[in-house]
Amino acid sequence: EGVTVFRPATLTALRQESDYAELSITQEGGKAALLRSPVVIGADGTASTVRTLLQIEVETTDYQQTAIVTRTKLANQHAGCAYERFTNQGAIAMLPLPEQECATIWSLRSEEAEKLLQLSDLAFIAQLQEAFGQRLGPFVSITQRHSFPLRLVRAKQSVDRHVFLLGNALHTVHPIAAQGFNLALYEVAVLVEGMVDCLKSGSALSVQDLVRLSAQTEKQQQSSIQVSHQLAELFSTDRIWQQQGLGIGMAIFDIFSPLKKYFLNRLLGRAGKTPRLLMNMKDA
């Protein structure tokens, strides 16, 4: 109630006035609509149309890696647990889905990814099982495989008058450790908290509020992007001694709970001032 969804629709123009932004969209069948709002949230992905229409420049770092994405059917229950395995072939994330399935994201060198994409489903499952191990039990089947190149993409600004960019539209990071998702949740929480505080005071978000909220997210953005970038660089090494050292370090990290808890709280945006949406009931 109170929400109008335009879908499917294409944003064709974005114009900003002193008090509002105006969006021109085209719906299915060529029907046009004109929307006006004092705030526009651009959360439309790496190839953001909002960002492109505003001519906001981006900085790009190519990791020379590719992510293979599929859904993997398991023989056993995953118990709602997510796993990430770091191997010399790249990181493998297994994220729980309903009905004994996991979303699988396998990041590895582009030339190796191309070879895996050419395999039959059965051969790919065998390679995936060998690389990931038996922690989740046997893999039964996969859905269609998709792939995309891995790049760090950062917009040079997050606010343009009435427009606030967040998530992949603002920064697309390496999928290792899922920092892009965590960071997007943090930004949403900060923005919602700012909106609620303004509404409680009887006002709407202003351009100055958007700039202030953007500044509030910068420290977490820098931390999350740095972690993702450094992990991607570390786990792409070919040096045997570095691989062995990383393995030992990860094992120590896994069993040393205080360090792990501190590190995870930092990654989740809960190390300093925490937005209310990121607090659970116990913390609140």
Solvent accessible surface area in square Angstrom, and as a share of the most:
residue,aa,sasa,rsa
1,E,220,0.98
2,G,83,0.79
3,V,119,0.68
4,T,103,0.60
5,V,113,0.65
6,F,66,0.28
7,R,208,0.76
8,P,79,0.49
9,A,44,0.34
10,T,82,0.48
11,L,30,0.15
12,T,72,0.42
13,A,44,0.34
14,L,24,0.12
15,R,115,0.42
16,Q,27,0.12
17,E,58,0.26
18,S,92,0.59
19,D,105,0.55
20,Y,56,0.21
21,A,0,0.00
22,E,15,0.07
23,L,24,0.12
24,S,33,0.22
25,I,14,0.07
26,T,48,0.28
27,Q,42,0.19
28,E,137,0.61
29,G,85,0.81
30,G,55,0.53
31,K,138,0.59
32,A,78,0.61
33,A,26,0.20
34,L,102,0.51
35,L,62,0.31
36,R,148,0.54
37,S,35,0.23
38,P,69,0.43
39,V,25,0.14
40,V,13,0.07
41,I,76,0.38
42,G,1,0.01
43,A,64,0.49
44,D,64,0.33
45,G,24,0.24
46,T,52,0.30
47,A,92,0.72
48,S,0,0.00
49,T,57,0.33
50,V,11,0.06
51,R,21,0.08
52,T,90,0.52
53,L,65,0.32
54,L,30,0.15
55,Q,159,0.71
56,I,14,0.07
57,E,114,0.51
58,V,57,0.33
59,E,100,0.45
60,T,78,0.45
61,T,56,0.33
62,D,68,0.35
63,Y,23,0.09
64,Q,123,0.55
65,Q,18,0.08
66,T,18,0.10
67,A,0,0.00
68,I,1,0.00
69,V,42,0.24
70,T,5,0.03
71,R,106,0.39
72,T,0,0.00
73,K,71,0.30
74,L,2,0.01
75,A,50,0.39
76,N,74,0.38
77,Q,129,0.58
78,H,23,0.10
79,A,90,0.70
80,G,52,0.50
81,C,60,0.36
82,A,64,0.50
83,Y,55,0.21
84,E,57,0.25
85,R,107,0.39
86,F,47,0.19
87,T,23,0.14
88,N,87,0.45
89,Q,74,0.33
90,G,10,0.09
91,A,7,0.05
92,I,0,0.00
93,A,13,0.10
94,M,0,0.00
95,L,66,0.33
96,P,43,0.27
97,L,46,0.23
98,P,99,0.63
99,E,142,0.64
100,Q,48,0.21
101,E,29,0.13
102,C,0,0.00
103,A,22,0.17
104,T,1,0.01
105,I,29,0.15
106,W,1,0.00
107,S,5,0.03
108,L,3,0.02
109,R,64,0.23
110,S,44,0.28
111,E,103,0.46
112,E,62,0.28
113,A,1,0.01
114,E,90,0.40
115,K,123,0.52
116,L,14,0.07
117,L,48,0.24
118,Q,131,0.58
119,L,60,0.30
120,S,71,0.46
121,D,71,0.37
122,L,145,0.72
123,A,38,0.29
124,F,1,0.00
125,I,16,0.08
126,A,58,0.45
127,Q,72,0.32
128,L,0,0.00
129,Q,29,0.13
130,E,142,0.64
131,A,12,0.09
132,F,5,0.02
133,G,21,0.20
134,Q,121,0.54
135,R,181,0.66
136,L,9,0.04
137,G,8,0.08
138,P,68,0.43
139,F,15,0.06
140,V,82,0.47
141,S,48,0.31
142,I,18,0.09
143,T,59,0.34
144,Q,133,0.59
145,R,40,0.14
146,H,107,0.48
147,S,52,0.34
148,F,92,0.38
149,P,72,0.45
150,L,5,0.02
151,R,99,0.36
152,L,18,0.09
153,V,16,0.09
154,R,86,0.31
155,A,15,0.12
156,K,118,0.50
157,Q,80,0.36
158,S,20,0.13
159,V,23,0.13
160,D,31,0.16
161,R,118,0.43
162,H,10,0.05
163,V,0,0.00
164,F,4,0.02
165,L,2,0.01
166,L,11,0.06
167,G,6,0.06
168,N,67,0.34
169,A,0,0.00
170,L,13,0.07
171,H,3,0.01
172,T,23,0.14
173,V,14,0.08
174,H,4,0.02
175,P,39,0.25
176,I,3,0.02
177,A,24,0.18
178,A,46,0.35
179,Q,1,0.00
180,G,15,0.14
181,F,133,0.55
182,N,26,0.13
183,L,1,0.01
184,A,23,0.18
185,L,81,0.40
186,Y,16,0.06
187,E,1,0.00
188,V,62,0.35
189,A,1,0.01
190,V,1,0.01
191,L,4,0.02
192,V,53,0.30
193,E,23,0.10
194,G,4,0.04
195,M,59,0.26
196,V,53,0.31
197,D,67,0.35
198,C,14,0.08
199,L,128,0.63
200,K,156,0.66
201,S,86,0.55
202,G,72,0.70
203,S,56,0.36
204,A,63,0.49
205,L,15,0.08
206,S,46,0.30
207,V,48,0.28
208,Q,133,0.59
209,D,26,0.14
210,L,1,0.00
211,V,83,0.48
212,R,121,0.44
213,L,4,0.02
214,S,10,0.07
215,A,58,0.45
216,Q,55,0.24
217,T,1,0.01
218,E,86,0.39
219,K,165,0.70
220,Q,22,0.10
221,Q,20,0.09
222,Q,112,0.50
223,S,19,0.12
224,S,1,0.01
225,I,9,0.04
226,Q,105,0.47
227,V,25,0.15
228,S,1,0.01
229,H,57,0.25
230,Q,91,0.40
231,L,32,0.16
232,A,4,0.03
233,E,97,0.44
234,L,83,0.41
235,F,25,0.10
236,S,40,0.26
237,T,17,0.10
238,D,105,0.54
239,R,140,0.51
240,I,110,0.56
241,W,171,0.60
242,Q,49,0.22
243,Q,45,0.20
244,Q,115,0.51
245,G,41,0.39
246,L,35,0.17
247,G,44,0.42
248,I,110,0.56
249,G,37,0.35
250,M,70,0.31
251,A,59,0.46
252,I,97,0.49
253,F,44,0.18
254,D,88,0.45
255,I,139,0.71
256,F,106,0.44
257,S,70,0.45
258,P,88,0.55
259,L,79,0.39
260,K,57,0.24
261,K,138,0.59
262,Y,126,0.48
263,F,65,0.27
264,L,82,0.41
265,N,43,0.22
266,R,96,0.35
267,L,12,0.06
268,L,77,0.38
269,G,3,0.03
270,R,71,0.26
271,A,64,0.49
272,G,61,0.59
273,K,154,0.65
274,T,22,0.13
275,P,1,0.01
276,R,123,0.45
277,L,111,0.55
278,L,35,0.17
279,M,77,0.34
280,N,79,0.41
281,M,174,0.78
282,K,190,0.80
283,D,77,0.40
284,A,96,0.75
